[in-house]
Amino acid sequence: MAWIAERRRRSRFESVVLPHLDAAYALARWLTRNDADAADVMHEEVFDEGGADGPVAGNTEALLQNRSDLRRLAVLIEALPAPLREVIVLRELHELGYREIAEITGVPIGTVMSRLHRARSALRRSWDGKDIGDAV
């Protein structure tokens, strides 16, 4: 009967957590600014300390917090002015290079870099509770 409980737990994990792993990783990568650190964060939050035993059923609170953080980040990104939102989404979520973003948006690469800096700064300020204000 233990295998039935394990099967249910795995099924629940697959239906609730797996659809959000890409977004959670993108958030972790953006916050840590490092692929290896983001992978570590994801591993710590999703899998138990042994690493090989699979999903942790008792980690619901951490998963809910991650979902809450993702929702909050989505709201903050939406609050950015359109030019800043466009470059941050293309860079951090779609993982495009500066040159690709410049081609897509039709602006010089220096403008892309400037907008990314302003977008990241505005997101950090608003994450810390300060207003985004007029970042453009």
C-alpha positions in Angstrom: 0.0 0.0 0.0 3.0 2.3 0.4 3.5 2.3 -3.3 -0.1 3.7 -3.8 0.7 6.6 -1.5 4.0 7.2 -3.4 2.2 7.1 -6.7 -0.4 9.6 -5.6 2.3 11.9 -4.2 4.2 11.7 -7.4 1.1 12.4 -9.5 0.2 15.4 -7.3 3.8 16.7 -7.7 3.7 16.3 -11.4 0.4 18.1 -11.8 1.1 20.9 -9.3 4.8 21.6 -9.5 6.1 20.6 -12.8 4.2 23.1 -14.9 5.9 25.9 -12.9 9.5 24.7 -12.9 10.6 26.7 -15.9 9.2 30.0 -14.4 10.6 29.2 -11.0 14.0 28.5 -12.5 13.8 31.8 -14.5 13.1 33.6 -11.2 15.9 31.9 -9.4 18.3 32.6 -12.2 17.3 36.3 -12.3 17.6 36.6 -8.5 20.9 34.8 -8.2 22.4 36.0 -11.5 24.1 32.6 -11.8 22.9 29.3 -13.5 24.7 27.1 -10.9 23.2 29.0 -7.9 19.8 29.0 -9.5 20.0 25.2 -10.0 21.0 24.8 -6.3 18.0 26.9 -5.2 15.7 24.9 -7.3 17.1 21.6 -6.0 16.8 22.8 -2.4 13.3 24.0 -2.9 11.9 21.1 -4.9 13.8 18.0 -3.8 14.7 16.7 -0.4 18.2 17.0 1.1 19.2 13.6 0.0 18.5 14.7 -3.6 17.8 11.2 -4.9 14.5 10.4 -3.2 12.4 12.6 -5.3 9.8 15.3 -4.4 9.2 16.2 -0.8 5.5 16.1 0.1 6.1 18.3 3.2 7.6 21.1 1.2 4.2 22.6 0.3 4.8 25.8 2.2 8.0 26.5 0.3 6.3 25.7 -3.0 3.4 28.1 -2.2 5.9 30.8 -1.3 7.7 30.3 -4.6 4.4 30.6 -6.4 3.6 33.7 -4.4 7.0 35.2 -5.3 6.4 34.4 -9.0 3.0 36.1 -9.0 4.5 39.1 -7.2 7.3 39.3 -9.8 4.8 39.1 -12.6 2.8 42.0 -11.2 6.0 44.1 -10.8 7.1 43.3 -14.4 3.6 44.3 -15.6 3.9 47.6 -13.7 7.1 48.5 -15.6 6.8 51.0 -18.5 6.4 49.1 -21.8 9.9 49.7 -23.2 11.5 48.4 -20.0 9.1 45.5 -19.7 9.8 44.5 -23.2 13.6 44.2 -22.8 13.5 42.5 -19.4 11.1 39.9 -20.6 13.2 39.2 -23.8 16.4 39.0 -21.8 15.5 37.3 -18.6 12.6 35.1 -19.6 13.4 34.4 -23.2 17.2 34.5 -22.6 17.9 36.5 -25.7 21.2 38.3 -26.2 21.6 42.1 -26.3 22.1 42.0 -30.1 18.9 39.9 -30.6 16.9 42.2 -28.4 18.2 45.3 -30.3 17.1 43.7 -33.6 13.7 42.7 -32.3 13.0 46.1 -30.7 14.6 48.2 -33.4 16.8 50.2 -31.0 20.6 50.5 -30.6 22.3 47.9 -28.4 23.3 50.7 -26.0 19.6 51.6 -25.5 18.9 47.9 -24.8 21.6 47.9 -22.1 20.3 51.1 -20.6 16.7 49.9 -20.5 17.8 46.6 -18.9 19.7 48.4 -16.2 16.7 50.7 -15.5 14.3 47.8 -15.6 16.4 45.7 -13.2 16.9 48.7 -10.9 13.1 49.4 -10.8 12.3 45.8 -10.1 14.8 45.7 -7.2 13.4 48.9 -5.8 9.8 47.7 -6.0 10.7 44.2 -4.7 12.2 46.0 -1.6 9.0 47.9 -1.2 9.9 51.1 -2.9 7.8 52.5 -5.7 8.8 51.8 -9.4 7.9 55.4 -10.1 8.8 56.9 -13.5 11.6 54.7 -14.6 11.6 55.6 -18.3 
